[in-house]
Amino acid sequence: MRGATHAKWAAGAVAVALAATACGGQEDGGGGGGGGAGVVSSSWGDPQNPLEPANTNEVQGGKVLDMLFRGLMRYDPKTGAAKNMLAEKIETADSQNFTITLKDGWKFSNDEPVTAQSFVDAWNYGADVSKKQNNATFFSDIVGYADVHPASGDPKSKTMSGLVVKDAKTFTVALKEKFSTWPQTLGYQAFSPLPKAFFTDHAAWLDKPVGNGPYTVDSYTKGTGMKLRKWDGYTAEDKAVNGGVDLKVYTDNNTAYTDLISGNLDLVDDIPAQQLKNVKNDLGDRYINQPALIIQTLTFPLYDPQWSKEGMEKVRIGVSRAINRDEITKQIFKETRTPAMDWTSPALGEEGGFNAKICGEACAFDPKEAKRLIQEGGGLPGGKITITSNVDTGSHREWMDAVCNSINNALGEGPVCTVNPIGTFADFRNQQSAFKLTGPFRSGWQADYPLIQNFLEPLYYTGASSNYGKFSNPDFDKLVDEANRESDAAKAVAKFQEAEKILAAQMPSIPLWYQNGSAGHSERISDVALNQFSVPVYDQIKVS
């Protein structure tokens, strides 16, 4: 998700004590210009799944969880730096065994106190293989994970032995290996606490989730939208300054933009490509365009033997070399995208791991080399290639057509590339996560936290939560493990970059472009900002 700075590696084998910090309308009708005052109306898309923190690993659901929950850490909306939220302190002497102490006074919106047990129960639930949570692997570093989430068969336990509640405010975490930056991952929503109501009446909780953040869910109608309202019982520094947020579902972001211009919507956080030539004149200083921790890629379905057999890495690299990133980003995206030359984001900075030389020639447009490599690798499976993406957000149809045109022109063999547009994000995600796609598919990544590790491990580590292409390479896994154990920041980055070189040689996914966060808003609202992940900081938006 985010922008121009990065979080640094912790100081390793010395005690880490993260200083305590607190990060803290329009009622039922009408659009941006009507209805009751104080509520922001914003464009949105239906999430793939019900909003369980450990089961949500896509952007639309993540936007809501960020309003409903607060975790141990929170990423500063301006800098992306990890700061304590519910954690009073997180201490370790060896970067493997951690003691977590909570602050006083936190509660859920049903008045239940947030305790150490709230976190331990939530994490055990998220890891439990029988619960089928998308983010289960985020708990795989904890001792006992294999007992609750075996590779096959039934779990041996319902709880991880590495989690121990000491008292209402304190619990300990034992990791399987050293992981120096593990505390900085704890701002990710998968690590959110859960109230007892989640477990005692799960169906009711899913119908109206209860969290500990600045908003509560008022109502949700799939295909229409969700209404969130300010929770008056929330007292942290990032309490909402508006009365709530109405998230309205759009299946075409051009329609959302039209509603914004006509005064029927307050906020669009995805300016459509077709409007980029007009947006500065339309909105003036109400248009936001800033770097973000986002990369767009095309992932190959390596679970399909046609794409994973020996020699196909040449074909995959050849496809990459047939894509004219410079022309596509200039013609379609007009200063909101930058051609990608690695698998991370420039927003990390070079110290944080960005290196534009990692992909090298494999990401350089060269039609002659593209054709040679594809022929040497045995040719495209069946002589064809189909690119798949949802088309309800992100101007994806436009760039898919452009990518196919580039491939067809580069190979000069007629229309070998076609597109497979899927109407909604939820449907696309369901096909992607069920491994049903037979050609390259869009796999844009909006970081969960501002570390190079998050751009690599969740997507390319064997069996990782978002490894939808099923790439598996033991050397890559080994380098990631070594990087996670490394307490020296520079050495850790170097190992991650060594792992990236394997991606350049194997091309399990094609880096397309780095994406800016872009948004536009009405005159009715002010103090609109995007965080480092390109998500609007909804709680700080003021309504006139």
C-alpha positions, 0 to 999 in steps of 0.5 A, spaced: 500 500 500 504 505 501 509 511 499 516 514 500 519 512 506 520 505 509 521 501 516 528 499 518 530 492 521 530 492 528 537 492 532 537 484 532 540 481 538 539 486 543 533 487 547 527 491 543 523 495 547 518 499 542 516 505 545 509 506 547 505 511 542 498 512 540 496 512 533 492 514 536 454 526 514 450 523 509 446 518 513 442 514 509 441 517 502 443 521 497 450 522 494 456 527 496 452 533 496 446 531 499 443 527 505 445 528 513 452 532 514 458 528 516 458 522 512 463 521 507 461 517 501 466 513 497 467 508 491 468 501 493 468 494 491 465 488 494 470 484 498 472 477 496 470 474 503 467 475 509 471 480 513 475 476 518 482 479 519 485 472 518 481 471 511 482 478 508 488 479 503 485 483 498 484 491 498 477 492 498 476 488 504 482 491 507 480 498 507 474 496 511 478 492 516 483 498 517 477 502 519 474 497 524 480 494 527 487 496 531 492 492 532 499 491 536 502 496 531 500 501 526 503 504 520 504 511 520 499 514 515 504 519 512 511 515 513 509 508 513 513 507 519 511 502 524 509 505 531 506 501 537 498 502 537 495 497 543 502 494 544 505 498 550 512 494 549 514 488 545 521 486 548 526 480 546 533 479 547 534 474 541 529 476 536 526 469 537 522 470 543 518 476 544 514 478 550 508 483 549 505 488 554 498 491 552 496 498 554 490 499 558 483 502 556 482 498 550 476 495 548 471 492 543 465 496 540 461 491 544 464 494 551 468 487 551 476 489 554 481 487 549 486 483 553 492 478 551 487 472 550 483 477 545 490 476 540 492 469 542 485 466 541 485 470 534 491 468 532 490 461 533 483 461 530 487 464 524 492 459 524 487 453 524 487 449 518 480 447 519 478 454 519 481 455 512 483 462 513 487 465 507 492 469 511 494 463 515 501 462 513 502 469 517 502 465 523 507 460 520 513 463 524 510 461 531 512 455 534 506 450 534 504 452 527 505 445 524 500 442 530 494 446 528 496 447 520 499 440 518 501 439 511 496 434 510 491 430 515 487 433 521 490 438 526 494 435 532 492 441 536 487 447 536 492 452 539 500 454 538 504 452 543 508 458 542 503 463 544 502 463 552 498 468 556 501 470 562 496 475 564 490 480 562 495 485 559 501 480 557 503 474 552 509 471 550 511 469 543 516 463 541 518 463 534 521 457 530 527 461 528 530 468 529 526 474 525 528 480 527 523 484 523 517 480 526 514 486 531 514 490 524 509 486 521 504 486 527 501 492 524 498 487 518 490 486 519 491 479 520 494 480 527 488 483 529 485 481 536 478 478 536 472 479 541 469 473 544 463 474 540 467 472 534 467 465 537 460 464 541 456 467 535 460 467 529 455 467 524 452 474 527 459 477 527 460 475 520 453 479 519 456 485 523 463 485 525 465 488 531 472 491 532 476 495 536 477 501 531 474 508 530 468 505 526 462 500 527 459 497 521 451 499 520 449 495 514 452 491 508 448 489 502 453 485 497 453 489 490 450 495 493 455 498 499 457 498 506 455 504 511 460 505 517 459 510 523 463 513 527 464 509 534 463 514 540 467 510 545 473 510 541 478 514 544 485 514 541 488 519 537 486 517 531 479 517 532 474 519 526 473 526 525 467 525 521 460 521 522 462 515 518 463 513 511 458 510 506 462 505 501 458 505 495 460 499 490 461 500 483 463 495 477 466 501 473 470 506 476 468 511 470 461 511 473 464 513 480 468 518 477 462 521 473 458 521 480 464 525 483 464 530 478 456 531 478 456 531 486 453 525 487 460 522 490 465 525 495 471 520 494 474 516 488 480 512 490 482 509 483 482 515 478 480 511 471 485 511 466 480 514 461 480 520 465 487 522 467 487 527 461 482 531 464 483 530 472 487 536 473 482 540 470 476 537 473 479 537 480 485 542 480 488 541 487 482 536 489 486 530 485 492 526 489 497 523 485 503 520 490 508 514 490 505 508 493 507 501 495 504 498 489 506 493 483 502 490 478 505 484 475 502 478 471 503 471 474 504 465 470 500 459 473 505 454 474 501 449 477 499 448 469 504 443 467 504 447 460 507 453 463 512 450 468 515 444 464 523 445 463 525 450 458 519 454 459 522 460 463 525 462 457 518 463 454 516 466 460 522 471 460 520 472 452 513 474 454 516 479 459 521 482 453 515 483 448 511 488 453 513 495 451 512 498 458 514 505 457 509 506 451 503 503 455 505 507 462 505 513 458 500 512 453 495 510 458 497 512 465 500 518 464 505 519 470 501 515 475 505 509 473 512 507 472 515 501 468 517 496 473 524 493 473 524 489 480 519 485 484 518 491 489 517 498 489 521 505 489 517 507 495 521 502 499 528 506 497 534 503 496 536 502 503 529 498 504 531 494 498 529 497 491 534 496 486 532 497 479 537 493 476 535 486 479 530 484 473 535 487 468 534 485 460 529 480 462 524 486 463 527 490 457 522 491 451 526 487 445 521 484 440 527 480 437 529 477 443 522 476 445 521 472 439 528 468 440 527 466 447 519 464 446 522 459 440 528 456 444 523 455 450 518 451 445 513 456 444 507 459 447 503 453 450 498 451 444 501 457 440 496 462 444 496 466 450 490 469 454 491 474 460 486 475 465 484 480 470 477 483 473 475 489 469 471 493 474 476 497 477 483 499 476 482 500 468 485 493 467 481 492 460 485 498 457 492 495 459 490 488 458 488 490 451 495 494 450 499 488 453 496 484 448 497 488 442 504 489 444 505 482 444 502 481 438 506 486 434 513 484 437 512 476 435 509 478 429 505 472 428 498 474 428 493 475 434 496 470 439 494 474 445 487 475 447 484 478 454 479 474 458 476 480 462 472 478 468 466 482 471 468 483 478 474 483 483 470 478 487 469 473 481 476 474 479 479 473 486 475 466 487 478 463 480 485 466 482 485 463 489 482 456 486 487 455 481 482 455 475 486 460 471 490 457 465 494 463 462 497 469 465 493 473 470 493 480 474 497 479 480 497 486 483 500 487 490 499 492 495 504 491 501 501 489 507 507 493 511 513 497 508 518 491 508 522 488 502 520 481 505 512 483 504 514 483 496 517 477 496 515 472 501 507 472 501 507 471 493 513 467 491 515 463 498 513 455 497 506 455 499 505 462 501 498 465 502 498 469 496 503 465 492 497 464 487 502 461 481 504 456 486 512 458 484 516 453 488 524 454 488 528 451 494 534 456 493 529 462 493 526 459 500 533 458 503 535 466 502 528 468 504 529 464 511 536 467 512 534 474 510 529 474 516 534 471 521 539 476 519 539 482 524 543 487 520 539 491 515 544 491 509 545 484 510 538 482 510 536 486 504 542 483 500 539 476 501 532 478 499 535 481 493 539 475 492 532 471 492 530 476 487 535 474 482 532 467 482 525 471 480 529 474 474 532 468 472 525 464 472 520 469 471 514 466 475 511 473 474 512 479 470 513 486 473 509 491 469 509 497 473 509 501 479 503 504 481 502 511 484 496 512 489 491 516 485 484 519 488 480 525 487 474 528 492 469 533 492 469 540 495 464 538 500 470 534 504 477 536 506 483 534 509 483 528 504 490 524 504 492 517 502 497 513 506 503 509 504 499 504 501 494 508 497 488 507 502 484 514 504 485 515 511 478 515 512 478 517 519 481 524 518 477 526 512 473 532 514 466 534 512 463 541 511 
